[in-house]
Amino acid sequence: MRALRLGQLLLRAEGYTLTLEAKKTFREYLEHRKAQPRFANARSVRNAIERARLRHASRMMTTDQAVGRDELTTLTPEDFLGSRVFTDRVDNK
């Protein structure tokens, strides 16, 4: 999937990584997002990553635990699961 490879390149360029679970979630996100109107490959992938990074930053700001470099640069499934791509699917079932 080209969109997934593009996303991984964008993440790497910004110094971020995905957990194994987050890779699966990101792949699932892209599959669902591509089925929606106005999917614009590179722009949509970049927007998804930017929003995941915002959710990640918000999560990091609210944690009471010590946060190191790995935690600051690794996205997890929850950083993608907050997307409307997933929440709208749950709401519409």
All heavy atoms as an XYZ file, in Angstrom:
760
protein
N       0.859     -1.179      0.000
C       0.000      0.000      0.000
C       0.901      1.237      0.000
O       1.678      1.448      0.926
C      -0.926     -0.047      1.218
C      -1.743      1.199      1.422
S      -2.748      1.198      2.922
C      -4.040      0.104      2.446
N       0.774      2.009     -1.047
C       1.614      3.206     -1.178
C       1.375      4.218     -0.078
O       2.305      4.868      0.403
C       1.400      3.863     -2.526
C       2.176      3.198     -3.625
C       2.116      4.023     -4.854
N       0.904      3.666     -5.563
C       0.658      3.969     -6.812
N       1.525      4.669     -7.494
N      -0.448      3.600     -7.398
N       0.139      4.380      0.318
C      -0.183      5.364      1.361
C       0.517      5.010      2.672
O       1.008      5.892      3.373
C      -1.693      5.449      1.561
N       0.581      3.733      2.987
C       1.252      3.298      4.214
C       2.747      3.587      4.136
O       3.339      4.106      5.089
C       0.999      1.813      4.457
C       1.642      1.214      5.698
C       1.131      1.910      6.960
C       1.379     -0.274      5.764
N       3.359      3.269      3.009
C       4.797      3.552      2.846
C       5.068      5.050      2.932
O       6.045      5.476      3.546
C       5.298      2.984      1.520
C       5.447      1.480      1.541
C       6.242      0.963      0.363
N       5.712      1.389     -0.924
C       4.851      0.693     -1.659
N       4.428     -0.477     -1.236
N       4.434      1.149     -2.815
N       4.201      5.835      2.324
C       4.339      7.283      2.397
C       4.261      7.747      3.846
O       5.072      8.561      4.300
C       3.264      7.970      1.561
C       3.208      9.482      1.656
C       4.504     10.105      1.173
C       2.027     10.005      0.860
N       3.296      7.235      4.580
C       3.153      7.591      5.989
C       4.386      7.247      6.797
O       4.841      8.034      7.630
N       4.948      6.083      6.543
C       6.144      5.674      7.268
C       7.329      6.575      6.932
O       8.125      6.913      7.801
C       6.454      4.209      6.980
C       5.429      3.282      7.613
C       5.582      1.844      7.180
O       5.968      1.543      6.061
N       5.242      0.937      8.092
N       7.434      6.995      5.682
C       8.496      7.931      5.299
C       8.320      9.278      5.986
O       9.288      9.869      6.470
C       8.508      8.125      3.778
C       9.053      6.978      2.954
C       8.823      7.236      1.466
C      10.530      6.774      3.232
N       7.086      9.764      6.021
C       6.821     11.039      6.682
C       7.137     10.968      8.171
O       7.737     11.887      8.735
C       5.358     11.456      6.476
C       4.956     11.844      5.063
C       3.441     11.993      4.956
C       5.663     13.119      4.638
N       6.739      9.878      8.803
C       7.026      9.705     10.230
C       8.526      9.649     10.489
O       9.029     10.298     11.405
C       6.352      8.434     10.750
C       4.852      8.520     10.950
C       4.245      7.135     11.074
C       4.531      9.368     12.168
N       9.229      8.886      9.694
C      10.672      8.756      9.864
C      11.362     10.110      9.686
O      12.270     10.455     10.450
C      11.229      7.747      8.863
C      12.644      7.320      9.183
C      13.156      6.197      8.294
N      12.140      5.186      8.054
C      11.891      4.657      6.861
N      12.577      5.014      5.807
N      10.957      3.741      6.716
N      10.916     10.891      8.701
C      11.511     12.207      8.460
C      11.327     13.143      9.645
O      12.154     14.016      9.897
C      10.901     12.825      7.205
N      10.244     12.951     10.396
C       9.968     13.771     11.572
C      10.524     13.166     12.855
O      10.356     13.727     13.935
C       8.459     13.982     11.719
C       7.835     14.789     10.598
C       8.298     16.234     10.607
O       8.532     16.793     11.695
O       8.428     16.811      9.510
N      11.140     11.984     12.753
C      11.749     11.355     13.920
C      10.785     10.532     14.763
O      11.073     10.232     15.917
N       9.659     10.153     14.179
C       8.662      9.359     14.900
C       8.685      7.910     14.436
O       9.083      7.606     13.314
C       7.252      9.907     14.664
C       6.949     11.133     15.466
C       7.338     12.389     15.017
C       6.270     11.056     16.669
C       7.063     13.531     15.752
C       5.993     12.185     17.411
C       6.392     13.415     16.948
O       6.131     14.538     17.675
N       8.239      7.025     15.317
C       8.063      5.622     14.984
C       6.672      5.197     15.421
O       5.989      5.907     16.164
C       9.113      4.733     15.692
O       8.973      4.897     17.105
C      10.523      5.078     15.259
N       6.280      4.028     14.966
C       4.997      3.439     15.355
C       5.263      2.133     16.084
O       6.175      1.390     15.710
C       4.148      3.132     14.118
C       3.745      4.277     13.220
C       3.066      3.740     11.963
C       2.816      5.221     13.946
N       4.471      1.849     17.106
C       4.532      0.522     17.703
C       3.983     -0.468     16.678
O       3.347     -0.071     15.693
C       3.687      0.436     18.990
O       2.313      0.640     18.642
C       4.141      1.452     20.030
N       4.212     -1.758     16.877
C       3.662     -2.759     15.962
C       2.144     -2.657     15.888
O       1.556     -2.742     14.808
C       4.076     -4.167     16.398
C       5.526     -4.540     16.152
C       5.813     -5.932     16.705
C       5.855     -4.476     14.680
N       1.514     -2.443     17.034
C       0.065     -2.308     17.069
C      -0.382     -1.048     16.335
O      -1.404     -1.036     15.655
C      -0.444     -2.289     18.514
C      -0.190     -3.556     19.294
C       1.222     -3.613     19.893
O       1.926     -2.573     19.895
O       1.627     -4.687     20.336
N       0.396      0.024     16.474
C       0.052      1.279     15.797
C       0.178      1.141     14.284
O      -0.600      1.736     13.533
C       0.927      2.420     16.301
N       1.129      0.340     13.819
C       1.253      0.096     12.376
C      -0.012     -0.562     11.845
O      -0.530     -0.193     10.794
C       2.464     -0.791     12.077
C       3.778     -0.078     12.188
C       4.928     -1.009     11.880
C       6.247     -0.315     12.152
N       7.389     -1.198     11.911
N      -0.518     -1.545     12.589
C      -1.754     -2.218     12.189
C      -2.920     -1.243     12.203
O      -3.749     -1.231     11.289
C      -2.041     -3.395     13.121
C      -1.052     -4.513     13.019
C      -1.335     -5.592     14.051
C      -0.218     -6.592     14.112
N      -0.383     -7.552     15.203
N      -2.989     -0.423     13.236
C      -4.073      0.549     13.345
C      -3.983      1.586     12.235
O      -5.002      1.966     11.647
C      -4.038      1.237     14.725
O      -4.088      0.230     15.734
C      -5.193      2.196     14.901
N      -2.788      2.056     11.923
C      -2.596      3.033     10.855
C      -3.001      2.425      9.510
O      -3.661      3.073      8.699
C      -1.144      3.507     10.835
C      -0.873      4.615      9.860
C      -1.717      5.715      9.748
C       0.249      4.567      9.052
C      -1.453      6.741      8.851
C       0.524      5.592      8.155
C      -0.335      6.675      8.050
N      -2.638      1.181      9.282
C      -3.042      0.493      8.047
C      -4.567      0.414      7.964
O      -5.160      0.702      6.921
C      -2.433     -0.909      8.002
C      -2.732     -1.647      6.709
C      -2.102     -3.032      6.662
N      -0.657     -2.954      6.762
C       0.070     -3.468      7.766
N      -0.531     -4.098      8.757
N       1.384     -3.373      7.774
N      -5.202      0.056      9.075
C      -6.661     -0.021      9.109
C      -7.271      1.360      8.879
O      -8.251      1.505      8.147
C      -7.125     -0.581     10.455
C      -8.605     -0.788     10.557
C      -9.016     -1.344     11.914
O      -8.167     -1.884     12.643
O     -10.210     -1.209     12.240
N      -6.690      2.382      9.501
C      -7.148      3.759      9.290
C      -7.136      4.093      7.798
O      -8.112      4.605      7.255
C      -6.258      4.746     10.062
C      -6.498      6.168      9.648
C      -7.458      6.941     10.302
C      -5.817      6.737      8.569
C      -7.716      8.246      9.892
C      -6.073      8.028      8.158
C      -7.022      8.769      8.824
O      -7.287     10.055      8.392
N      -6.014      3.806      7.144
C      -5.881      4.144      5.725
C      -6.894      3.394      4.866
O      -7.457      3.965      3.922
C      -4.458      3.863      5.247
C      -3.388      4.789      5.818
C      -1.996      4.282      5.460
C      -3.591      6.219      5.350
N      -7.131      2.137      5.189
C      -8.117      1.359      4.427
C      -9.502      1.994      4.532
O     -10.205      2.135      3.529
C      -8.150     -0.077      4.927
C      -6.922     -0.874      4.566
C      -6.874     -2.226      5.244
O      -7.843     -2.614      5.941
O      -5.843     -2.906      5.091
N      -9.889      2.379      5.742
C     -11.202      2.996      5.935
C     -11.251      4.397      5.322
O     -12.250      4.774      4.723
C     -11.556      3.076      7.423
C     -11.741      1.741      8.048
N     -12.698      0.831      7.639
C     -11.066      1.132      9.049
C     -12.615     -0.254      8.361
N     -11.624     -0.107      9.229
N     -10.170      5.138      5.481
C     -10.140      6.510      4.975
C     -10.193      6.546      3.453
O     -10.857      7.396      2.858
C      -8.876      7.226      5.483
C      -8.734      8.654      5.016
C      -9.882      9.518      5.531
N      -9.787     10.841      4.984
C     -10.419     11.264      3.871
N     -11.193     10.436      3.189
N     -10.267     12.491      3.437
N      -9.514      5.595      2.792
C      -9.527      5.556      1.332
C     -10.925      5.306      0.782
O     -11.233      5.716     -0.333
C      -8.566      4.482      0.825
C      -7.114      4.901      0.944
C      -6.174      3.785      0.548
C      -6.127      3.666     -0.944
N      -5.056      2.752     -1.391
N     -11.768      4.664      1.563
C     -13.136      4.378      1.126
C     -14.056      5.589      1.272
O     -15.167      5.580      0.772
C     -13.695      3.200      1.917
N     -13.579      6.608      1.946
C     -14.390      7.801      2.167
C     -14.171      8.814      1.041
O     -13.157      8.779      0.349
C     -14.040      8.447      3.509
C     -14.383      7.594      4.696
C     -13.979      8.245      6.004
O     -13.128      9.124      6.037
N     -14.603      7.800      7.076
N     -15.104      9.743      0.898
C     -14.944     10.782     -0.129
C     -13.749     11.684      0.163
O     -13.334     11.834      1.304
C     -16.234     11.594     -0.040
C     -17.143     10.863      0.871
C     -16.338      9.864      1.632
N     -13.217     12.262     -0.870
C     -12.151     13.266     -0.814
C     -10.832     12.746     -0.249
O     -10.071     13.513      0.329
C     -12.613     14.521     -0.065
C     -13.748     15.247     -0.781
C     -14.183     16.505     -0.070
N     -14.725     16.307      1.251
C     -15.957     15.931      1.547
N     -16.811     15.671      0.591
N     -16.355     15.797      2.791
N     -10.565     11.464     -0.410
C      -9.251     10.958     -0.026
C      -8.252     11.456     -1.069
O      -8.448     11.289     -2.262
C      -9.225      9.426      0.018
C      -7.875      8.872      0.384
C      -7.450      8.873      1.697
C      -7.028      8.375     -0.595
C      -6.208      8.374      2.055
C      -5.779      7.867     -0.252
C      -5.375      7.870      1.067
N      -7.200     12.105     -0.620
C      -6.213     12.689     -1.528
C      -4.825     12.187     -1.177
O      -3.939     12.952     -0.827
C      -6.278     14.205     -1.463
N      -4.623     10.917     -1.264
C      -3.394     10.201     -0.944
C      -2.409     10.961     -0.055
O      -2.528     10.898      1.161
C      -2.732      9.718     -2.222
C      -1.920      8.460     -1.981
O      -1.933      7.909     -0.899
N      -1.222      8.004     -2.988
N      -1.453     11.672     -0.618
C      -0.394     12.285      0.191
C      -0.947     13.284      1.206
O      -0.542     13.281      2.365
C       0.645     12.959     -0.700
N      -1.860     14.123      0.785
C      -2.410     15.120      1.710
C      -3.175     14.442      2.842
O      -3.042     14.812      4.015
C      -3.312     16.114      0.970
C      -3.806     17.226      1.901
C      -4.716     18.213      1.197
N      -5.949     17.553      0.825
C      -6.537     17.687     -0.367
N      -5.997     18.437     -1.291
N      -7.653     17.055     -0.626
N      -3.967     13.463      2.519
C      -4.745     12.759      3.542
C      -3.847     12.007      4.513
O      -4.104     11.989      5.719
C      -5.736     11.799      2.885
O      -6.679     12.518      2.116
N      -2.795     11.406      4.009
C      -1.850     10.688      4.872
C      -1.150     11.677      5.794
O      -1.031     11.449      7.000
C      -0.833      9.886      4.032
C       0.275      9.322      4.898
C      -1.539      8.775      3.272
N      -0.676     12.780      5.235
C       0.004     13.798      6.049
C      -0.928     14.352      7.123
O      -0.543     14.493      8.281
C       0.521     14.942      5.164
C       1.347     15.953      5.952
C       1.725     17.170      5.123
N       0.536     17.943      4.839
C       0.103     18.270      3.621
N       0.760     17.893      2.556
N      -0.995     18.974      3.468
N      -2.172     14.629      6.757
C      -3.138     15.126      7.735
C      -3.387     14.115      8.846
O      -3.485     14.482     10.027
C      -4.456     15.494      7.056
C      -4.353     16.731      6.203
O      -3.417     17.520      6.330
N      -5.305     16.914      5.314
N      -3.492     12.845      8.498
C      -3.713     11.798      9.505
C      -2.552     11.742     10.485
O      -2.759     11.636     11.697
C      -3.892     10.443      8.820
N      -1.355     11.836      9.973
C      -0.174     11.794     10.834
C      -0.111     13.030     11.722
O       0.174     12.936     12.916
C       1.101     11.634      9.986
C       1.130     10.219      9.406
C       2.348     11.913     10.808
C       2.198      9.994      8.378
N      -0.387     14.190     11.157
C      -0.364     15.417     11.961
C      -1.384     15.358     13.087
O      -1.091     15.737     14.222
C      -0.611     16.634     11.080
C       0.568     16.967     10.191
C       0.299     18.125      9.250
O      -0.804     18.724      9.286
O       1.198     18.434      8.455
N      -2.562     14.846     12.801
C      -3.593     14.739     13.841
C      -3.214     13.701     14.890
O      -3.450     13.904     16.086
C      -4.934     14.430     13.203
C      -5.470     15.625     12.433
C      -6.815     15.350     11.797
N      -7.246     16.505     11.047
C      -7.453     16.514      9.742
N      -7.306     15.402      9.035
N      -7.845     17.612      9.124
N      -2.622     12.601     14.449
C      -2.162     11.588     15.408
C      -1.075     12.170     16.305
O      -1.054     11.911     17.513
C      -1.646     10.353     14.668
N      -0.198     12.966     15.725
C       0.856     13.596     16.533
C       0.257     14.581     17.540
O       0.749     14.689     18.669
C       1.860     14.306     15.625
C       2.757     13.323     14.891
C       3.711     13.996     13.933
N       4.450     15.051     14.601
C       5.053     16.049     13.963
N       5.015     16.123     12.659
N       5.724     16.962     14.634
N      -0.795     15.287     17.159
C      -1.461     16.196     18.103
C      -2.100     15.418     19.247
O      -2.004     15.817     20.413
C      -2.512     17.047     17.388
C      -1.966     18.145     16.489
C      -3.101     18.769     15.667
C      -1.262     19.202     17.315
N      -2.765     14.301     18.929
C      -3.351     13.472     19.987
C      -2.257     12.901     20.880
O      -2.404     12.832     22.097
C      -4.214     12.363     19.380
C      -5.546     12.866     18.833
C      -6.469     11.729     18.411
N      -6.062     11.103     17.188
C      -6.378     11.516     15.970
N      -7.145     12.590     15.810
N      -5.966     10.869     14.906
N      -1.141     12.515     20.271
C      -0.003     12.003     21.022
C       0.533     13.071     21.970
O       0.777     12.800     23.155
C       1.084     11.543     20.033
C       2.365     11.175     20.665
N       3.449     12.022     20.683
C       2.753     10.056     21.318
C       4.447     11.435     21.300
N       4.054     10.238     21.700
N       0.731     14.286     21.474
C       1.250     15.379     22.307
C       0.308     15.667     23.462
O       0.743     15.871     24.605
C       1.463     16.632     21.464
N      -0.978     15.650     23.181
C      -1.968     15.875     24.236
C      -1.888     14.779     25.290
O      -1.929     15.049     26.495
C      -3.363     15.925     23.621
O      -4.326     16.117     24.616
N      -1.737     13.549     24.838
C      -1.611     12.420     25.762
C      -0.351     12.555     26.609
O      -0.371     12.301     27.814
C      -1.593     11.116     24.944
C      -1.607      9.867     25.736
C      -1.906      8.644     24.869
N      -1.049      8.510     23.711
C       0.176      7.967     23.718
N       0.689      7.534     24.856
N       0.869      7.861     22.601
N       0.736     12.981     26.008
C       1.990     13.154     26.737
C       1.875     14.260     27.792
O       2.473     14.181     28.858
C       3.152     13.477     25.792
C       3.569     12.348     24.875
S       4.288     10.934     25.747
C       2.916      9.793     25.786
N       1.096     15.287     27.500
C       0.933     16.399     28.433
C       0.099     16.013     29.650
O       0.212     16.639     30.700
C       0.287     17.600     27.737
C       1.161     18.228     26.672
S       2.666     18.944     27.327
C       2.002     20.262     28.317
N      -0.728     15.001     29.516
C      -1.627     14.644     30.612
C      -1.139     13.450     31.431
O      -1.803     13.065     32.386
C      -3.038     14.342     30.090
O      -2.970     13.254     29.168
C      -3.641     15.570     29.424
N      -0.001     12.884     31.070
C       0.493     11.726     31.804
C       1.218     12.156     33.081
O       1.859     13.202     33.116
C       1.419     10.853     30.933
O       1.745      9.675     31.667
C       2.685     11.574     30.541
N       1.085     11.340     34.096
C       1.782     11.588     35.355
C       3.097     10.820     35.417
O       3.861     10.975     36.366
C       0.906     11.174     36.540
C      -0.308     12.072     36.694
O      -0.241     13.242     36.272
O      -1.324     11.595     37.229
N       3.339      9.993     34.429
C       4.544      9.169     34.411
C       5.714      9.953     33.804
O       5.517     10.891     33.028
C       4.301      7.915     33.587
C       3.209      7.025     34.158
C       2.928      5.852     33.243
O       2.910      5.986     32.028
N       2.697      4.696     33.856
N       6.908      9.521     34.142
C       8.103     10.102     33.521
C       8.092      9.728     32.045
O       7.754      8.609     31.675
C       9.354      9.562     34.190
N       8.431     10.693     31.217
C       8.394     10.493     29.775
C       9.798     10.662     29.219
O      10.438     11.690     29.426
C       7.430     11.503     29.108
C       7.425     11.336     27.613
C       6.023     11.350     29.676
N      10.261      9.637     28.517
C      11.572      9.684     27.892
C      11.462      9.869     26.388
O      10.372     10.031     25.834
N      12.595      9.822     25.729
C      12.648     10.036     24.288
C      11.759      9.042     23.529
O      11.059      9.424     22.592
C      14.085      9.937     23.794
C      14.225     10.171     22.307
C      15.678     10.037     21.857
N      15.784     10.137     20.428
C      16.030     11.270     19.783
N      16.184     12.389     20.447
N      16.118     11.268     18.471
N      11.806      7.773     23.920
C      10.997      6.767     23.215
C       9.512      7.094     23.290
O       8.802      6.997     22.287
C      11.258      5.369     23.775
C      12.601      4.808     23.351
O      13.218      5.351     22.411
O      13.047      3.836     23.980
N       9.046      7.463     24.454
C       7.624      7.799     24.610
C       7.259      9.054     23.815
O       6.154      9.166     23.297
C       7.263      8.012     26.083
C       7.306      6.765     26.929
C       8.704      6.432     27.442
O       9.627      7.256     27.301
O       8.865      5.328     27.980
N       8.195      9.974     23.736
C       7.930     11.229     23.020
C       7.937     11.068     21.503
O       7.394     11.916     20.791
C       8.960     12.299     23.412
C       8.843     12.840     24.821
C      10.030     13.747     25.135
C       7.540     13.599     25.003
N       8.536     10.009     21.008
C       8.671      9.846     19.560
C       7.984      8.599     19.017
O       8.171      8.260     17.852
C      10.161      9.807     19.166
O      10.790      8.718     19.837
C      10.853     11.111     19.498
N       7.199      7.938     19.841
C       6.524      6.714     19.402
C       5.015      6.884     19.481
O       4.470      7.160     20.545
C       6.963      5.514     20.268
O       8.392      5.397     20.216
C       6.335      4.223     19.772
N       4.361      6.701     18.334
C       2.897      6.772     18.298
C       2.327      5.396     18.577
O       2.892      4.379     18.184
C       2.426      7.269     16.928
C       2.923      8.650     16.503
C       2.369      9.001     15.123
C       2.545      9.715     17.511
N       1.198      5.384     19.271
C       0.520      4.144     19.638
C      -0.848      4.112     18.964
O      -1.297      5.117     18.409
C       0.356      4.055     21.166
O      -0.480      5.124     21.597
C       1.708      4.128     21.879
N      -1.544      2.979     19.013
C      -2.856      2.902     18.372
C      -3.821      4.005     18.817
O      -4.554      4.559     17.987
C      -3.377      1.524     18.785
C      -2.153      0.721     18.969
C      -1.141      1.679     19.560
N      -3.803      4.350     20.088
C      -4.761      5.345     20.566
C      -4.571      6.705     19.898
O      -5.509      7.493     19.821
C      -4.722      5.473     22.084
C      -3.428      5.982     22.645
C      -3.384      5.883     24.161
O      -4.179      6.549     24.838
O      -2.540      5.112     24.649
N      -3.380      6.964     19.376
C      -3.146      8.227     18.689
C      -3.883      8.285     17.356
O      -4.166      9.364     16.843
C      -1.642      8.451     18.483
C      -0.890      8.498     19.799
O      -1.431      9.084     20.767
O       0.213      7.928     19.883
N      -4.223      7.141     16.803
C      -5.006      7.076     15.566
C      -6.475      6.788     15.844
O      -7.348      7.229     15.100
C      -4.443      5.996     14.631
C      -3.077      6.334     14.108
C      -1.943      5.818     14.710
C      -2.921      7.193     13.035
C      -0.681      6.136     14.250
C      -1.665      7.527     12.561
C      -0.540      6.992     13.171
N      -6.749      6.037     16.902
C      -8.127      5.616     17.181
C      -9.047      6.773     17.541
O     -10.265      6.630     17.470
C      -8.140      4.557     18.286
C      -7.543      3.211     17.879
C      -7.399      2.305     19.089
C      -8.380      2.557     16.798
N      -8.499      7.921     17.899
C      -9.324      9.092     18.183
C      -9.860      9.768     16.937
O     -10.675     10.681     17.016
N      -9.435      9.301     15.782
C      -9.861      9.886     14.514
C     -11.337      9.616     14.252
O     -11.874      8.571     14.612
C      -9.035      9.286     13.374
O      -9.608      9.627     12.128
N     -11.969     10.545     13.535
C     -13.376     10.357     13.140
C     -13.540      9.141     12.238
O     -14.625      8.576     12.166
C     -13.903     11.596     12.426
C     -14.236     12.720     13.382
C     -14.840     13.870     12.642
N     -13.749     14.510     11.893
C     -13.923     15.313     10.863
N     -15.120     15.568     10.425
N     -12.890     15.851     10.251
N     -12.483      8.745     11.549
C     -12.553      7.557     10.700
C     -12.986      6.358     11.535
O     -13.775      5.538     11.087
C     -11.198      7.289     10.014
C     -11.163      5.921      9.361
C     -10.888      8.385      9.015
N     -12.511      6.286     12.776
C     -12.892      5.195     13.666
C     -14.134      5.532     14.480
O     -15.014      4.698     14.631
C     -11.738      4.845     14.611
C     -10.575      4.203     13.919
C      -9.378      4.890     13.784
C     -10.666      2.926     13.400
C      -8.296      4.305     13.146
C      -9.595      2.334     12.754
C      -8.407      3.025     12.623
N     -14.213      6.733     15.021
C     -15.336      7.063     15.900
C     -16.649      7.129     15.137
O     -17.675      6.728     15.669
C     -15.095      8.377     16.666
O     -14.860      9.435     15.738
C     -13.902      8.256     17.603
N     -16.631      7.602     13.902
C     -17.863      7.618     13.103
C     -18.337      6.229     12.770
O     -19.527      5.954     12.712
C     -17.659      8.422     11.804
C     -17.635      9.915     12.036
O     -17.910     10.365     13.173
O     -17.342     10.662     11.068
N     -17.404      5.308     12.566
C     -17.771      3.918     12.282
C     -18.482      3.314     13.479
O     -19.455      2.593     13.323
C     -16.529      3.089     11.960
C     -15.960      3.382     10.608
C     -14.801      2.482     10.265
N     -15.268      1.118     10.152
C     -14.717      0.082     10.782
N     -13.692      0.251     11.584
N     -15.185     -1.131     10.594
N     -18.003      3.593     14.683
C     -18.611      3.053     15.893
C     -19.994      3.664     16.089
O     -20.954      2.980     16.386
C     -17.709      3.308     17.125
C     -18.421      2.950     18.412
C     -16.410      2.538     16.989
N     -20.088      4.981     15.871
C     -21.357      5.683     16.065
C     -22.421      5.229     15.073
O     -23.604      5.241     15.373
C     -21.173      7.196     15.935
C     -20.316      7.760     17.050
O     -20.156      7.068     18.086
O     -19.800      8.883     16.901
N     -22.002      4.830     13.878
C     -22.956      4.477     12.831
C     -23.346      3.014     12.819
O     -24.130      2.595     12.002
C     -22.369      4.862     11.449
C     -22.311      6.361     11.269
O     -23.134      7.089     11.816
N     -21.323      6.822     10.518
N     -22.806      2.240     13.701
C     -23.156      0.807     13.738
C     -24.330      0.555     14.621
O     -24.714      1.249     15.456
C     -21.966     -0.025     14.211
C     -20.938     -0.124     13.125
C     -19.869     -1.110     13.525
C     -18.896     -1.272     12.375
N     -17.915     -2.259     12.628
